[in-house]
Amino acid sequence: MRRCLLALCFLYLGSFLGAGAFSMPIRPAAEDTLRAATVSSTFGSLVVPQTITAGEIRTVTSLPEAIRRFSGVQIRDYGGVGGLKTVNVRSLGSEHTGVFIDGIQVDNAQNMQVDLGRFGLDDLAGVSLFAGQKTAPLQSAKEYSSASSLYLETAAPSFKGGARDNLRFGAGAGSFGTISPKAAWEHLFSNGTSLRLGGEGVGSNGRYRFHVKDFRQYPDGTVAGYDTTMVRQNCDLRSIRLEGGLFGSASARASWNVRAYFYGSERGLPGPVYKRAGDYPLSEDRQSDRDAFLQGRYVRALGKSWTISGKAKYSFSHLEYADFPELRPELQAARFNYRNHSAYASMAAMFRPGGKLRLNLAQDLQYDYLDSDMRDFAYPGRLSSWSALSAMAGTGPLDVSATILGLVVKDGFLSGGARKSALRSVLMPSLVVKWKVTDGFALDGFAKRSYRMPTFNDLYYTTVGSKTLEPEDALQFDLGACWDVLASGSRTLSFKTDVYWNRLKNKIIAVPTSNQFRWSMYNIGKVAVLGSDVRAEYGRRIGKGTVGALVRYTFQQSRDRTTSSPSTGSGTGIAGSGTYDIKWNGQIPYIPLHSGSANLFGELDGWRLDVTFFATGERFTTSANLPAYRLAPWTTLDAAVSKDMSLRSGEMRLKLCLNNLLDEQYEIVDNYPMPGFNFLFKVEYSF
Amino acid sequence: MKKCALLVFSVAAMAIAVGCSKDETTSKDSGLAGVNVAVGEKKAAFSKLFVLNEGNFQKNNSTLDFFRFSDGNYVSDAFGSMNPAVVQGLGDTGNDLVLHEGKLWVVMNASGAVHVLDAKNEILLKTIHIPDPRYIAFDKAYAYVSSYAGAVYGGEETVGRVYRISLSTYSVDGTIEVGCQPEGIAVSGDKLCVANSGGYNPVHDDTISVIDLATFKVTGTIKVASNLHFLKADSEGNLWVSTYGESTWTQDADGNWNQSMSEPMGLYKWSGTLYVVKDVHVSCMTVCDDGYVYSIGNAAEMSGGYDNTLYKIPIKGGTVIPTSLSKTDAARVGNPYGILVNPKNGDIYIADADYTGPGKVWCFTKDLKYKWSAVAGMLPAHMVLR
């Protein structure tokens, strides 16, 4: 068992990037489209996304903390400063969520895991989540392809009172021995173009105490067990992030921006907590990353009825993973290197033939290549082509958008000494409807079918990969209602609720082949999700101050409907054959039936206080929902206080974040303990 | 981790010896009720069937269960219930289970430990630390444990070891280098034999290392086949050794890719000369006192299909009797991962592993008629009768 699983472990070693946004759910006029497409890629969307504003972002210490305030979302967090953090929307799996920075997707052809812990919060104008289909003007074809999309939007530099330069310095310090200095420079050129260069470093030993405990009750009422404190080891992190941006001045006819990004890190992989005898270390594994990308977009109006946009990106990532032989310092570590190259280009055109009709046409191309020094590596390359046609029509109260997206993927790989190829193609239709019933009340809904292509790891991982996989197939239906109960100047109260039904077919799962000790990937998983998200937001202005509250609740019944295995064939699970009946219809791993959060805030005179409460119900580590595989529910309470003030000619911002105030001991991923109480203090000065 | 482990709080374990012993034969674990899965047998030849669930690698969810013949109840996680104060329980990746002189020896691969339990009540007596242990064998004075000895996949070629544990002190008193990634281990006469897999090497190992018990030195190797796995000795002085098999990818006329086996999970018999036991596949195997080796394997393994088959192989030689499970009640078994045969009544116990969820233990008569089944832990694999 171990040999197979060792191999599997490497599969999930991820590398990756991530980063921020805001939205204005209004129907844009022709010239607005231009501005919108560069200012914000979520602008003008038919569907109103969930959004976290720049102000709210200021109250958290990391992007995943912000994202977990969305409804219908589970953050998978392996704990600590360097632990992988990914987002799973509506139980479809993190690979079905596209993460976009300034409208261009952050990719990882190797495993499709985007580590949200690697993106900075500075300069983000907002973060938006589209569960289902985003439908905005000038969308690139790829933006239609994920089951759900997370948008990180960067704010363009702003210059006050004729200033041509902004400088910003900051530093953070806090728990886990974390220190993070940062600096940024913004410059306005005479032609209106602006530049931003910035960087942030993070150093941390990552260590924290946690409890390992297990108590059991016996039939006679006695309770016995243990509760031990341990310290997380080998979880240090050193990272540096450098970013640059050029922002073209928005003219009436064209606008553009270019962005460069580099992230480098070296970290320990503490691994799961399991029993180790004697002085054996739990894990000495190390990982280092170098991620870089350069991307740009350009938007131009052509006459009255046409607008076009172009996007391009090149990205490179290098991951090195080192596995050290147990208690054998004289032996060399096993080192695995992965180099991922990716080039992407997109053209989109929007045509207004007149009236309320809008057509969006987009064509995207991408090439990915993965290089590794692993034994018998397949050196896979993938050429992908997305073609999308979208039509939007509105009659005022009723808006409809229909999209058809075609994706063709051609892989080339080395097998048995020769270069072979494989072709996969899918069609993804979607329909979005929005009906504005009254001024403050709207109904919306969508139906969408999307596919997740098998990753390079799924397909070409030596001894585990499979070359015959089909894409995962996700079908979503959603009905929602938005109700602005109060929208007066001093008070706002709104509700948003959604009911959805998702079905996942051909889910890719690793299981043994005809030989018990050879594993491979199979399209055998099926999941049926019935869910509901409810969100209520209240805000009130009192004198010079503002108070507000946000409450969200998510219900997700996500049932395992897998009935087949390669060995027993299909349809035998329910009859009590094999072991599938133990899992049939069980809640799938790691998805709580109930989860929710509440956030209260107050603002006055440059001060802002936030208190946030999260609660997640019980989860199971397998679809067999037996007590032995139960993960306990958890609740956390966070608080943040910040103060903005003028100091000499500049602005000073102080921020103190207190996380997990009640020192809750909990796990999101089995055997990866989360930190107890921790804090981060930040100071920033800009002038 | 353990360096910093600080025992803050633990509750006295034995408060749970619920059984108010009416007579001395009543075990302390008789209070563990379990789930009734079969009709109890008052005069069964054995009292318990122990099941070691391997658990998922690095999930710390290995457990020890037992089926109690007297009341037909199946008790899950008996070790945890009887040793509640043992931090992190049995540990990670149980890889072998052997009953020797009234004690259960549990080999925990990822935890780097060999636990010694009182077989009467599953109470932990002693834990011995051995890196990467795989399988265990015994002679009169010692236990011998095969070990990968720190090797990592993709690293430099690293030979494995055999650790010798004194049965009088329960501590390691010697170690010796063998081939790469040694697996099955058995004592045969005055020799100790270890099957080397070389599973981490580009070219797998194909030998059995032979160790003289008196001197604890390697005296020779027997070349068998690539990537060896199980190794068992029988009462006639034969060795039975299986392989993990080898696979390759091929493309068919329609351009579809198929993983196919180039070498099967085969079985070999060594009795001074090497014999290939023809047309036998081994996912799991056991040597039974009734004069047979039993194995279950996939007869359609080489073609990529599925035909789980029980093979009954006479120890003294003769015709192998294959029975395709699909034609019997045992068709319900999904992924046979462990097998044990009751030498008294011929009952066949099959551990059925699921990999993404709990497995099952199935009991069939010698004619493969269904008797009972129970939900086990994660990856049930190793079984012993007491």
Interface residues (C-beta under 8 A of the other chain):
Chain A: M1 R2 R3 L5 L6 A7 C9 V212 D214 F215 R216 Y218 P219 D220 T222 V223 A224 G225 Y226 D227 T228 T229 M230 V231 Q233 G271 P272 V273 Y274 K275 R276 A277 G278 D279 Y280 P281 L282 D323 F324 P325 E326 L327 R328 L331 Q332 A333 A334 R335 F336 M374 R375 S415 G416 K420 A422 T463 S466 K467 T468 I509 V511 P512 T513 S514 N515 Q516 F517 R518 S520 S565 P566 S567 T568 G569 G576 S577 G578 T579 Y580 I582 K583 T621 T622 S623 A624 L626 A628 Y629 D670 N671
Chain B: M1 K2 K3 C4 A5 L6 L7 V8 F9 S10 V11 A12 A13 A15 I16 V18 G31 A33 E54 N56 F57 Q58 K59 N60 N61 T63 S76 D77 G80 S81 P84 A85 V86 V87 Q88 G89 L90 G91 D92 T93 N95 M108 N109 A110 S111 G112 A113 T127 H129 I130 P131 D132 A149 G150 A151 V152 Y153 G154 G155 E156 T158 G199 P202 H229 Y244 G245 S247 T248 W249 T250 Q251 G255 N256 W257 N258 Q259 M261 P264 M265 S283 N298 A300 E301 S303 G304 G305 Y306 N308 A331 R332 V333 G334 N335 Y337 D352 A353 D354 Y355 T356 G357 P358 G359 K360 V375 G377 M378 L379 A381
